[in-house]
Amino acid sequence: MTDTTYSELLETIDQFAAKLDPHERVRRLYGLIAPLLDRVEREDEELSDEPVLSTPDAVRGIREAATGEPVDLDAVHEQLTEVGLCYSEDQDPERHLVSQSAYAAAAWLRLLAGRKLRTTRYLEGEDEDPVPPFAPSAFTRIVDLLAWTRSDQVYVHWEDAVTYPEEFDLPAATHELRTMHRELTA
């Protein structure tokens, strides 16, 4: 494997996704995220004093949105970003995976809505997208995050994984990226 294999595969995925109708792009991306939602749904810890939704309700909401049912996308997005933020601060790698899954789901909702959605009050005023910015489009930024999450790893930019191979399993993330490419193009 060369240093650019991961990057080239992301670019190939991005080029494929750019040719899809926006609705089809969102539909196929949801298929990559859906298996990770169970892990988020199991989290029922109250993360704020006045939650609009519980985390399990937010996951049910995203599943309903994926089927075209009317959902308060802002409320679902807010809860998912709150899970992402709160769990990303934990040192437990399993909670980081929950965080990454929640962030990917929230980013998917933004693509579905085609607009900026409400975020948790902790992120208000911040324009930064919590999904890592190291890919050519919003679609492939989510796919990049999913490659690491689906390989049960805390997200790292692929170049850092090349630099520190003893800490990160780039081959596992690349394998997941290839698997997702096959799933997307099937």
C-alpha positions as CSV (number, residue, x, y, z in Angstrom):
1,M,0.0,0.0,0.0
2,T,1.3,3.5,-0.8
3,D,0.7,6.6,1.2
4,T,-1.8,7.9,-1.3
5,T,-4.0,4.9,-1.6
6,Y,-6.4,6.1,1.1
7,S,-6.5,9.6,-0.4
8,E,-7.0,8.3,-3.9
9,L,-9.9,6.1,-2.8
10,L,-11.5,9.1,-1.1
11,E,-11.2,11.0,-4.3
12,T,-12.7,8.2,-6.3
13,I,-15.6,8.0,-4.0
14,D,-16.1,11.8,-4.2
15,Q,-16.1,11.6,-8.0
16,F,-18.6,8.8,-8.0
17,A,-20.9,10.7,-5.5
18,A,-20.7,13.9,-7.5
19,K,-22.4,12.1,-10.5
20,L,-25.3,11.0,-8.3
21,D,-28.6,12.8,-8.0
22,P,-28.5,14.6,-4.5
23,H,-31.3,12.4,-3.2
24,E,-29.6,9.2,-4.3
25,R,-26.3,10.4,-2.8
26,V,-28.1,11.0,0.6
27,R,-29.8,7.6,0.4
28,R,-26.6,5.7,-0.3
29,L,-24.7,7.5,2.4
30,Y,-27.4,6.7,4.9
31,G,-26.8,3.0,4.1
32,L,-23.2,3.4,5.3
33,I,-24.3,5.2,8.6
34,A,-27.3,3.1,9.5
35,P,-25.3,0.1,11.0
36,L,-23.6,2.6,13.5
37,L,-26.9,4.0,14.8
38,D,-27.6,1.1,17.1
39,R,-24.5,2.0,19.1
40,V,-25.8,5.6,19.5
41,E,-29.3,4.5,20.3
42,R,-28.1,2.6,23.3
43,E,-27.0,5.8,25.0
44,D,-29.7,7.1,27.2
45,E,-27.7,9.4,29.4
46,E,-29.2,12.9,29.8
47,L,-26.6,15.3,28.5
48,S,-28.4,18.6,29.3
49,D,-30.8,19.9,31.8
50,E,-33.5,20.5,29.2
51,P,-33.2,18.0,26.4
52,V,-35.5,18.4,23.5
53,L,-35.2,14.7,22.7
54,S,-33.6,11.7,24.2
55,T,-30.7,10.1,22.3
56,P,-32.8,7.0,21.4
57,D,-35.6,9.3,20.2
58,A,-33.1,11.2,18.0
59,V,-31.9,8.0,16.5
60,R,-35.5,6.9,15.8
61,G,-36.0,10.4,14.3
62,I,-33.1,10.0,11.9
63,R,-34.4,6.6,10.8
64,E,-37.8,8.1,10.2
65,A,-36.2,10.9,8.2
66,A,-34.3,8.3,6.1
67,T,-37.7,6.8,5.1
68,G,-39.1,10.2,4.2
69,E,-41.3,10.7,7.2
70,P,-41.7,14.2,8.6
71,V,-39.3,14.8,11.5
72,D,-38.1,17.8,13.4
73,L,-34.7,17.7,11.8
74,D,-33.4,20.6,14.0
75,A,-34.2,18.7,17.2
76,V,-32.7,15.5,16.0
77,H,-29.6,17.3,14.8
78,E,-29.3,19.2,18.1
79,Q,-29.4,16.0,20.1
80,L,-26.9,14.1,17.8
81,T,-24.4,17.0,17.9
82,E,-24.7,17.1,21.7
83,V,-24.0,13.4,21.9
84,G,-21.0,13.9,19.5
85,L,-19.6,16.8,21.6
86,C,-20.1,15.2,25.0
87,Y,-18.8,11.8,24.1
88,S,-15.8,13.2,22.2
89,E,-14.5,14.7,25.4
90,D,-14.4,11.3,27.1
91,Q,-11.1,9.3,27.0
92,D,-12.9,6.0,26.5
93,P,-12.3,4.9,22.9
94,E,-15.8,3.3,22.8
95,R,-17.4,6.6,23.7
96,H,-15.4,8.3,20.9
97,L,-16.8,5.8,18.4
98,V,-20.3,6.7,19.7
99,S,-19.3,10.4,19.2
100,Q,-18.1,9.8,15.7
101,S,-21.2,7.9,14.8
102,A,-23.4,10.7,16.2
103,Y,-21.4,13.4,14.3
104,A,-21.7,11.4,11.0
105,A,-25.4,11.1,11.5
106,A,-25.8,14.8,12.2
107,A,-23.8,15.7,9.1
108,W,-26.0,13.3,7.1
109,L,-29.0,15.2,8.4
110,R,-27.5,18.5,7.1
111,L,-27.1,17.0,3.7
112,L,-30.7,15.7,3.8
113,A,-32.0,19.1,4.8
114,G,-29.8,21.0,2.4
115,R,-29.5,23.7,5.1
116,K,-27.7,24.5,8.3
117,L,-29.5,22.9,11.2
118,R,-29.8,23.9,14.9
119,T,-26.9,22.8,17.0
120,T,-26.5,22.3,20.7
121,R,-26.1,25.5,22.6
122,Y,-22.4,24.5,23.3
123,L,-21.7,24.9,19.6
124,E,-23.9,28.0,19.0
125,G,-22.0,30.7,17.1
126,E,-19.4,28.2,15.9
127,D,-19.3,27.7,12.1
128,E,-17.0,24.7,12.2
129,D,-18.4,21.4,11.1
130,P,-17.4,18.8,13.7
131,V,-16.9,16.3,10.9
132,P,-13.2,16.3,9.9
133,P,-12.4,18.6,7.0
134,F,-9.8,16.5,5.2
135,A,-11.9,15.4,2.2
136,P,-13.0,17.1,-0.9
137,S,-16.7,17.4,-0.1
138,A,-19.2,17.1,2.7
139,F,-20.1,13.6,1.4
140,T,-16.6,12.3,1.5
141,R,-15.8,14.0,4.8
142,I,-18.6,11.8,6.3
143,V,-17.2,8.8,4.5
144,D,-13.7,9.5,5.8
145,L,-15.0,9.7,9.4
146,L,-17.0,6.5,8.8
147,A,-13.9,4.6,7.6
148,W,-12.3,5.1,11.0
149,T,-15.5,4.6,13.0
150,R,-16.4,1.4,11.1
151,S,-12.9,0.0,11.7
152,D,-13.4,0.8,15.5
153,Q,-10.8,3.5,15.6
154,V,-10.7,7.0,16.9
155,Y,-10.6,9.3,13.9
156,V,-7.2,10.4,12.6
157,H,-6.2,12.0,9.3
158,W,-4.7,9.3,7.1
159,E,-1.4,11.1,6.8
160,D,-1.0,11.0,10.6
161,A,-1.7,7.2,10.5
162,V,1.1,6.9,8.0
163,T,3.4,8.8,10.3
164,Y,2.4,6.8,13.4
165,P,1.6,3.3,12.1
166,E,2.2,1.8,15.6
167,E,-0.7,3.9,16.9
168,F,-3.2,3.8,14.0
169,D,-4.4,1.0,11.7
170,L,-4.5,2.6,8.3
171,P,-4.9,-0.7,6.5
172,A,-8.1,-1.4,8.6
173,A,-9.5,2.1,7.7
174,T,-8.5,1.6,4.1
175,H,-10.2,-1.7,4.1
176,E,-13.4,-0.1,5.4
177,L,-13.1,2.7,2.8
178,R,-12.9,0.0,0.0
179,T,-15.9,-1.8,1.5
180,M,-17.9,1.4,1.5
181,H,-16.8,2.1,-2.1
182,R,-18.2,-1.3,-3.1
183,E,-21.4,-0.6,-1.1
184,L,-21.9,2.8,-2.7
185,T,-21.3,1.7,-6.2
186,A,-23.3,-1.6,-6.0
